Amino acid sequence: MRLRFALLFSLAACSTVVMAAQAPYYLWQGKDRTVCAQTSPGKGWIRVSNAFVKADCSI
């Protein structure tokens, strides 16, 4: 019983610690347009800004 309680307590304690941070968004510029994305949209795109929090690159 003690082992089961210790295992459940350890699992519950560890599950609250493991949280991933949100990936940042960047403003990318191509030949004819600019997009906001977390990763490069493809070959030829240049990152033109620092990290943003929102998906529309407003903040």
PyMOL Python script that loads the backbone (N, CA, C, O; Angstrom):
from pymol import cmd

cmd.read_pdbstr("""\
ATOM      1  N   MET A   1       0.823  -1.191   0.000  1.00  0.00           N
ATOM      2  CA  MET A   1       0.000   0.000   0.000  1.00  0.00           C
ATOM      3  C   MET A   1       0.873   1.262   0.000  1.00  0.00           C
ATOM      4  O   MET A   1       0.575   2.226  -0.706  1.00  0.00           O
ATOM      5  N   ARG A   2       1.930   1.251   0.779  1.00  0.00           N
ATOM      6  CA  ARG A   2       2.813   2.414   0.829  1.00  0.00           C
ATOM      7  C   ARG A   2       3.498   2.643  -0.515  1.00  0.00           C
ATOM      8  O   ARG A   2       3.650   3.775  -0.973  1.00  0.00           O
ATOM      9  N   LEU A   3       3.904   1.537  -1.131  1.00  0.00           N
ATOM     10  CA  LEU A   3       4.574   1.647  -2.424  1.00  0.00           C
ATOM     11  C   LEU A   3       3.628   2.218  -3.478  1.00  0.00           C
ATOM     12  O   LEU A   3       4.029   3.056  -4.285  1.00  0.00           O
ATOM     13  N   ARG A   4       2.398   1.775  -3.472  1.00  0.00           N
ATOM     14  CA  ARG A   4       1.408   2.276  -4.423  1.00  0.00           C
ATOM     15  C   ARG A   4       1.142   3.763  -4.197  1.00  0.00           C
ATOM     16  O   ARG A   4       1.053   4.532  -5.154  1.00  0.00           O
ATOM     17  N   PHE A   5       1.015   4.167  -2.935  1.00  0.00           N
ATOM     18  CA  PHE A   5       0.802   5.573  -2.611  1.00  0.00           C
ATOM     19  C   PHE A   5       2.008   6.417  -3.039  1.00  0.00           C
ATOM     20  O   PHE A   5       1.839   7.493  -3.613  1.00  0.00           O
ATOM     21  N   ALA A   6       3.211   5.934  -2.764  1.00  0.00           N
ATOM     22  CA  ALA A   6       4.419   6.660  -3.145  1.00  0.00           C
ATOM     23  C   ALA A   6       4.524   6.791  -4.664  1.00  0.00           C
ATOM     24  O   ALA A   6       4.921   7.841  -5.170  1.00  0.00           O
ATOM     25  N   LEU A   7       4.174   5.741  -5.383  1.00  0.00           N
ATOM     26  CA  LEU A   7       4.222   5.778  -6.832  1.00  0.00           C
ATOM     27  C   LEU A   7       3.210   6.773  -7.390  1.00  0.00           C
ATOM     28  O   LEU A   7       3.545   7.560  -8.275  1.00  0.00           O
ATOM     29  N   LEU A   8       1.998   6.751  -6.895  1.00  0.00           N
ATOM     30  CA  LEU A   8       0.974   7.692  -7.347  1.00  0.00           C
ATOM     31  C   LEU A   8       1.337   9.134  -7.011  1.00  0.00           C
ATOM     32  O   LEU A   8       1.124  10.037  -7.819  1.00  0.00           O
ATOM     33  N   PHE A   9       1.885   9.346  -5.819  1.00  0.00           N
ATOM     34  CA  PHE A   9       2.306  10.694  -5.416  1.00  0.00           C
ATOM     35  C   PHE A   9       3.429  11.196  -6.319  1.00  0.00           C
ATOM     36  O   PHE A   9       3.418  12.353  -6.739  1.00  0.00           O
ATOM     37  N   SER A  10       4.393  10.337  -6.617  1.00  0.00           N
ATOM     38  CA  SER A  10       5.510  10.723  -7.485  1.00  0.00           C
ATOM     39  C   SER A  10       5.023  11.046  -8.893  1.00  0.00           C
ATOM     40  O   SER A  10       5.467  12.019  -9.503  1.00  0.00           O
ATOM     41  N   LEU A  11       4.122  10.238  -9.398  1.00  0.00           N
ATOM     42  CA  LEU A  11       3.562  10.475 -10.727  1.00  0.00           C
ATOM     43  C   LEU A  11       2.807  11.798 -10.780  1.00  0.00           C
ATOM     44  O   LEU A  11       2.951  12.555 -11.740  1.00  0.00           O
ATOM     45  N   ALA A  12       2.017  12.078  -9.771  1.00  0.00           N
ATOM     46  CA  ALA A  12       1.258  13.332  -9.732  1.00  0.00           C
ATOM     47  C   ALA A  12       2.180  14.538  -9.609  1.00  0.00           C
ATOM     48  O   ALA A  12       1.937  15.571 -10.233  1.00  0.00           O
ATOM     49  N   ALA A  13       3.231  14.415  -8.815  1.00  0.00           N
ATOM     50  CA  ALA A  13       4.171  15.519  -8.637  1.00  0.00           C
ATOM     51  C   ALA A  13       4.946  15.796  -9.919  1.00  0.00           C
ATOM     52  O   ALA A  13       5.179  16.955 -10.264  1.00  0.00           O
ATOM     53  N   CYS A  14       5.340  14.763 -10.613  1.00  0.00           N
ATOM     54  CA  CYS A  14       6.105  14.934 -11.853  1.00  0.00           C
ATOM     55  C   CYS A  14       5.239  15.443 -12.999  1.00  0.00           C
ATOM     56  O   CYS A  14       5.732  16.168 -13.863  1.00  0.00           O
ATOM     57  N   SER A  15       3.994  15.090 -13.023  1.00  0.00           N
ATOM     58  CA  SER A  15       3.140  15.492 -14.136  1.00  0.00           C
ATOM     59  C   SER A  15       2.862  16.991 -14.131  1.00  0.00           C
ATOM     60  O   SER A  15       2.597  17.560 -15.190  1.00  0.00           O
ATOM     61  N   THR A  16       2.913  17.639 -12.994  1.00  0.00           N
ATOM     62  CA  THR A  16       2.687  19.079 -12.955  1.00  0.00           C
ATOM     63  C   THR A  16       3.939  19.850 -13.350  1.00  0.00           C
ATOM     64  O   THR A  16       3.841  21.017 -13.730  1.00  0.00           O
ATOM     65  N   VAL A  17       5.099  19.236 -13.272  1.00  0.00           N
ATOM     66  CA  VAL A  17       6.345  19.908 -13.601  1.00  0.00           C
ATOM     67  C   VAL A  17       6.606  19.913 -15.099  1.00  0.00           C
ATOM     68  O   VAL A  17       7.233  20.839 -15.611  1.00  0.00           O
ATOM     69  N   VAL A  18       6.143  18.913 -15.795  1.00  0.00           N
ATOM     70  CA  VAL A  18       6.434  18.770 -17.217  1.00  0.00           C
ATOM     71  C   VAL A  18       5.426  19.569 -18.030  1.00  0.00           C
ATOM     72  O   VAL A  18       4.349  19.073 -18.362  1.00  0.00           O
ATOM     73  N   MET A  19       5.785  20.815 -18.348  1.00  0.00           N
ATOM     74  CA  MET A  19       4.955  21.671 -19.183  1.00  0.00           C
ATOM     75  C   MET A  19       5.839  22.290 -20.251  1.00  0.00           C
ATOM     76  O   MET A  19       6.917  22.802 -19.950  1.00  0.00           O
ATOM     77  N   ALA A  20       5.402  22.247 -21.463  1.00  0.00           N
ATOM     78  CA  ALA A  20       6.181  22.794 -22.570  1.00  0.00           C
ATOM     79  C   ALA A  20       5.846  24.265 -22.776  1.00  0.00           C
ATOM     80  O   ALA A  20       4.710  24.694 -22.573  1.00  0.00           O
ATOM     81  N   ALA A  21       6.834  25.013 -23.174  1.00  0.00           N
ATOM     82  CA  ALA A  21       6.621  26.415 -23.497  1.00  0.00           C
ATOM     83  C   ALA A  21       6.112  26.530 -24.934  1.00  0.00           C
ATOM     84  O   ALA A  21       6.412  25.686 -25.778  1.00  0.00           O
ATOM     85  N   GLN A  22       5.351  27.566 -25.197  1.00  0.00           N
ATOM     86  CA  GLN A  22       4.818  27.791 -26.531  1.00  0.00           C
ATOM     87  C   GLN A  22       5.952  28.219 -27.453  1.00  0.00           C
ATOM     88  O   GLN A  22       6.807  29.013 -27.060  1.00  0.00           O
ATOM     89  N   ALA A  23       5.965  27.707 -28.650  1.00  0.00           N
ATOM     90  CA  ALA A  23       6.978  28.080 -29.632  1.00  0.00           C
ATOM     91  C   ALA A  23       6.688  29.497 -30.129  1.00  0.00           C
ATOM     92  O   ALA A  23       5.528  29.851 -30.339  1.00  0.00           O
ATOM     93  N   PRO A  24       7.728  30.308 -30.319  1.00  0.00           N
ATOM     94  CA  PRO A  24       7.506  31.684 -30.776  1.00  0.00           C
ATOM     95  C   PRO A  24       7.156  31.741 -32.264  1.00  0.00           C
ATOM     96  O   PRO A  24       7.477  30.831 -33.029  1.00  0.00           O
ATOM     97  N   TYR A  25       6.496  32.822 -32.653  1.00  0.00           N
ATOM     98  CA  TYR A  25       6.155  33.079 -34.053  1.00  0.00           C
ATOM     99  C   TYR A  25       7.119  34.132 -34.592  1.00  0.00           C
ATOM    100  O   TYR A  25       7.575  35.003 -33.852  1.00  0.00           O
ATOM    101  N   TYR A  26       7.420  34.048 -35.869  1.00  0.00           N
ATOM    102  CA  TYR A  26       8.308  35.002 -36.516  1.00  0.00           C
ATOM    103  C   TYR A  26       7.652  35.532 -37.778  1.00  0.00           C
ATOM    104  O   TYR A  26       6.799  34.871 -38.371  1.00  0.00           O
ATOM    105  N   LEU A  27       8.053  36.721 -38.181  1.00  0.00           N
ATOM    106  CA  LEU A  27       7.583  37.316 -39.421  1.00  0.00           C
ATOM    107  C   LEU A  27       8.569  36.914 -40.515  1.00  0.00           C
ATOM    108  O   LEU A  27       9.768  37.173 -40.408  1.00  0.00           O
ATOM    109  N   TRP A  28       8.050  36.275 -41.571  1.00  0.00           N
ATOM    110  CA  TRP A  28       8.868  35.782 -42.674  1.00  0.00           C
ATOM    111  C   TRP A  28       8.510  36.555 -43.945  1.00  0.00           C
ATOM    112  O   TRP A  28       7.336  36.801 -44.220  1.00  0.00           O
ATOM    113  N   GLN A  29       9.532  36.935 -44.716  1.00  0.00           N
ATOM    114  CA  GLN A  29       9.296  37.680 -45.947  1.00  0.00           C
ATOM    115  C   GLN A  29       9.770  36.874 -47.146  1.00  0.00           C
ATOM    116  O   GLN A  29      10.899  36.386 -47.195  1.00  0.00           O
ATOM    117  N   GLY A  30       8.862  36.752 -48.113  1.00  0.00           N
ATOM    118  CA  GLY A  30       9.179  36.098 -49.378  1.00  0.00           C
ATOM    119  C   GLY A  30       9.323  37.146 -50.467  1.00  0.00           C
ATOM    120  O   GLY A  30       9.496  38.330 -50.176  1.00  0.00           O
ATOM    121  N   LYS A  31       9.253  36.719 -51.706  1.00  0.00           N
ATOM    122  CA  LYS A  31       9.397  37.658 -52.823  1.00  0.00           C
ATOM    123  C   LYS A  31       8.234  38.631 -52.914  1.00  0.00           C
ATOM    124  O   LYS A  31       8.437  39.820 -53.164  1.00  0.00           O
ATOM    125  N   ASP A  32       7.004  38.134 -52.712  1.00  0.00           N
ATOM    126  CA  ASP A  32       5.841  39.001 -52.933  1.00  0.00           C
ATOM    127  C   ASP A  32       4.929  39.168 -51.727  1.00  0.00           C
ATOM    128  O   ASP A  32       3.943  39.900 -51.812  1.00  0.00           O
ATOM    129  N   ARG A  33       5.222  38.517 -50.610  1.00  0.00           N
ATOM    130  CA  ARG A  33       4.359  38.679 -49.434  1.00  0.00           C
ATOM    131  C   ARG A  33       5.110  38.374 -48.140  1.00  0.00           C
ATOM    132  O   ARG A  33       6.233  37.870 -48.150  1.00  0.00           O
ATOM    133  N   THR A  34       4.451  38.697 -47.024  1.00  0.00           N
ATOM    134  CA  THR A  34       4.992  38.473 -45.686  1.00  0.00           C
ATOM    135  C   THR A  34       3.997  37.621 -44.910  1.00  0.00           C
ATOM    136  O   THR A  34       2.792  37.863 -44.973  1.00  0.00           O
ATOM    137  N   VAL A  35       4.495  36.615 -44.171  1.00  0.00           N
ATOM    138  CA  VAL A  35       3.627  35.757 -43.370  1.00  0.00           C
ATOM    139  C   VAL A  35       4.179  35.634 -41.956  1.00  0.00           C
ATOM    140  O   VAL A  35       5.357  35.886 -41.702  1.00  0.00           O
ATOM    141  N   CYS A  36       3.300  35.241 -41.052  1.00  0.00           N
ATOM    142  CA  CYS A  36       3.676  35.003 -39.668  1.00  0.00           C
ATOM    143  C   CYS A  36       3.594  33.500 -39.414  1.00  0.00           C
ATOM    144  O   CYS A  36       2.529  32.901 -39.562  1.00  0.00           O
ATOM    145  N   ALA A  37       4.727  32.884 -39.028  1.00  0.00           N
ATOM    146  CA  ALA A  37       4.762  31.440 -38.813  1.00  0.00           C
ATOM    147  C   ALA A  37       5.827  31.088 -37.789  1.00  0.00           C
ATOM    148  O   ALA A  37       6.723  31.885 -37.513  1.00  0.00           O
ATOM    149  N   GLN A  38       5.723  29.882 -37.223  1.00  0.00           N
ATOM    150  CA  GLN A  38       6.705  29.426 -36.239  1.00  0.00           C
ATOM    151  C   GLN A  38       7.976  28.924 -36.898  1.00  0.00           C
ATOM    152  O   GLN A  38       9.063  29.054 -36.335  1.00  0.00           O
ATOM    153  N   THR A  39       7.851  28.358 -38.072  1.00  0.00           N
ATOM    154  CA  THR A  39       9.008  27.863 -38.817  1.00  0.00           C
ATOM    155  C   THR A  39       8.994  28.461 -40.217  1.00  0.00           C
ATOM    156  O   THR A  39       7.992  29.030 -40.650  1.00  0.00           O
ATOM    157  N   SER A  40      10.098  28.330 -40.909  1.00  0.00           N
ATOM    158  CA  SER A  40      10.208  28.880 -42.254  1.00  0.00           C
ATOM    159  C   SER A  40       9.182  28.244 -43.182  1.00  0.00           C
ATOM    160  O   SER A  40       9.029  27.022 -43.185  1.00  0.00           O
ATOM    161  N   PRO A  41       8.472  29.056 -43.974  1.00  0.00           N
ATOM    162  CA  PRO A  41       7.503  28.510 -44.920  1.00  0.00           C
ATOM    163  C   PRO A  41       8.148  27.735 -46.074  1.00  0.00           C
ATOM    164  O   PRO A  41       7.451  27.022 -46.795  1.00  0.00           O
ATOM    165  N   GLY A  42       9.430  27.860 -46.255  1.00  0.00           N
ATOM    166  CA  GLY A  42      10.110  27.125 -47.314  1.00  0.00           C
ATOM    167  C   GLY A  42      11.372  27.824 -47.767  1.00  0.00           C
ATOM    168  O   GLY A  42      11.837  28.783 -47.151  1.00  0.00           O
ATOM    169  N   LYS A  43      11.907  27.322 -48.850  1.00  0.00           N
ATOM    170  CA  LYS A  43      13.147  27.861 -49.401  1.00  0.00           C
ATOM    171  C   LYS A  43      12.927  29.274 -49.925  1.00  0.00           C
ATOM    172  O   LYS A  43      11.924  29.549 -50.584  1.00  0.00           O
ATOM    173  N   GLY A  44      13.854  30.158 -49.633  1.00  0.00           N
ATOM    174  CA  GLY A  44      13.772  31.523 -50.122  1.00  0.00           C
ATOM    175  C   GLY A  44      13.121  32.509 -49.168  1.00  0.00           C
ATOM    176  O   GLY A  44      13.108  33.707 -49.452  1.00  0.00           O
ATOM    177  N   TRP A  45      12.586  32.054 -48.059  1.00  0.00           N
ATOM    178  CA  TRP A  45      11.960  32.944 -47.081  1.00  0.00           C
ATOM    179  C   TRP A  45      13.011  33.432 -46.094  1.00  0.00           C
ATOM    180  O   TRP A  45      13.888  32.668 -45.691  1.00  0.00           O
ATOM    181  N   ILE A  46      12.927  34.705 -45.700  1.00  0.00           N
ATOM    182  CA  ILE A  46      13.882  35.324 -44.777  1.00  0.00           C
ATOM    183  C   ILE A  46      13.132  35.795 -43.540  1.00  0.00           C
ATOM    184  O   ILE A  46      12.092  36.445 -43.644  1.00  0.00           O
ATOM    185  N   ARG A  47      13.667  35.462 -42.369  1.00  0.00           N
ATOM    186  CA  ARG A  47      13.051  35.925 -41.113  1.00  0.00           C
ATOM    187  C   ARG A  47      13.408  37.389 -40.915  1.00  0.00           C
ATOM    188  O   ARG A  47      14.584  37.752 -40.927  1.00  0.00           O
ATOM    189  N   VAL A  48      12.389  38.236 -40.731  1.00  0.00           N
ATOM    190  CA  VAL A  48      12.605  39.683 -40.670  1.00  0.00           C
ATOM    191  C   VAL A  48      12.246  40.305 -39.322  1.00  0.00           C
ATOM    192  O   VAL A  48      12.203  41.531 -39.214  1.00  0.00           O
ATOM    193  N   SER A  49      11.986  39.494 -38.287  1.00  0.00           N
ATOM    194  CA  SER A  49      11.600  40.069 -37.001  1.00  0.00           C
ATOM    195  C   SER A  49      12.072  39.198 -35.850  1.00  0.00           C
ATOM    196  O   SER A  49      12.528  38.069 -36.033  1.00  0.00           O
ATOM    197  N   ASN A  50      11.948  39.763 -34.661  1.00  0.00           N
ATOM    198  CA  ASN A  50      12.176  38.984 -33.449  1.00  0.00           C
ATOM    199  C   ASN A  50      10.927  38.169 -33.142  1.00  0.00           C
ATOM    200  O   ASN A  50       9.948  38.222 -33.886  1.00  0.00           O
ATOM    201  N   ALA A  51      10.960  37.418 -32.051  1.00  0.00           N
ATOM    202  CA  ALA A  51       9.868  36.510 -31.697  1.00  0.00           C
ATOM    203  C   ALA A  51       8.606  37.261 -31.270  1.00  0.00           C
ATOM    204  O   ALA A  51       8.666  38.297 -30.608  1.00  0.00           O
ATOM    205  N   PHE A  52       7.451  36.697 -31.677  1.00  0.00           N
ATOM    206  CA  PHE A  52       6.134  37.174 -31.267  1.00  0.00           C
ATOM    207  C   PHE A  52       5.437  36.068 -30.476  1.00  0.00           C
ATOM    208  O   PHE A  52       5.791  34.896 -30.594  1.00  0.00           O
ATOM    209  N   VAL A  53       4.448  36.446 -29.672  1.00  0.00           N
ATOM    210  CA  VAL A  53       3.708  35.480 -28.864  1.00  0.00           C
ATOM    211  C   VAL A  53       2.452  35.009 -29.594  1.00  0.00           C
ATOM    212  O   VAL A  53       2.121  33.824 -29.558  1.00  0.00           O
ATOM    213  N   LYS A  54       1.752  35.932 -30.255  1.00  0.00           N
ATOM    214  CA  LYS A  54       0.488  35.601 -30.922  1.00  0.00           C
ATOM    215  C   LYS A  54       0.725  35.161 -32.366  1.00  0.00           C
ATOM    216  O   LYS A  54       1.707  35.559 -32.993  1.00  0.00           O
ATOM    217  N   ALA A  55      -0.191  34.333 -32.885  1.00  0.00           N
ATOM    218  CA  ALA A  55      -0.069  33.769 -34.222  1.00  0.00           C
ATOM    219  C   ALA A  55      -0.230  34.806 -35.337  1.00  0.00           C
ATOM    220  O   ALA A  55       0.131  34.533 -36.482  1.00  0.00           O
ATOM    221  N   ASP A  56      -0.760  35.977 -35.025  1.00  0.00           N
ATOM    222  CA  ASP A  56      -0.885  37.007 -36.053  1.00  0.00           C
ATOM    223  C   ASP A  56       0.268  38.005 -36.003  1.00  0.00           C
ATOM    224  O   ASP A  56       0.240  39.026 -36.690  1.00  0.00           O
ATOM    225  N   CYS A  57       1.280  37.709 -35.191  1.00  0.00           N
ATOM    226  CA  CYS A  57       2.500  38.536 -35.059  1.00  0.00           C
ATOM    227  C   CYS A  57       2.183  39.965 -34.594  1.00  0.00           C
ATOM    228  O   CYS A  57       2.841  40.916 -35.015  1.00  0.00           O
ATOM    229  N   SER A  58       1.176  40.112 -33.728  1.00  0.00           N
ATOM    230  CA  SER A  58       0.836  41.442 -33.234  1.00  0.00           C
ATOM    231  C   SER A  58       1.497  41.725 -31.883  1.00  0.00           C
ATOM    232  O   SER A  58       1.747  42.885 -31.554  1.00  0.00           O
ATOM    233  N   ILE A  59       1.775  40.712 -31.120  1.00  0.00           N
ATOM    234  CA  ILE A  59       2.396  40.912 -29.794  1.00  0.00           C
ATOM    235  C   ILE A  59       3.655  40.074 -29.713  1.00  0.00           C
ATOM    236  O   ILE A  59       4.339  40.085 -28.689  1.00  0.00           O
TER     237      ILE A  59
END
""", "prot")
cmd.dss("prot")
cmd.show_as("cartoon", "prot")
cmd.util.cbc("prot")
cmd.orient("prot")
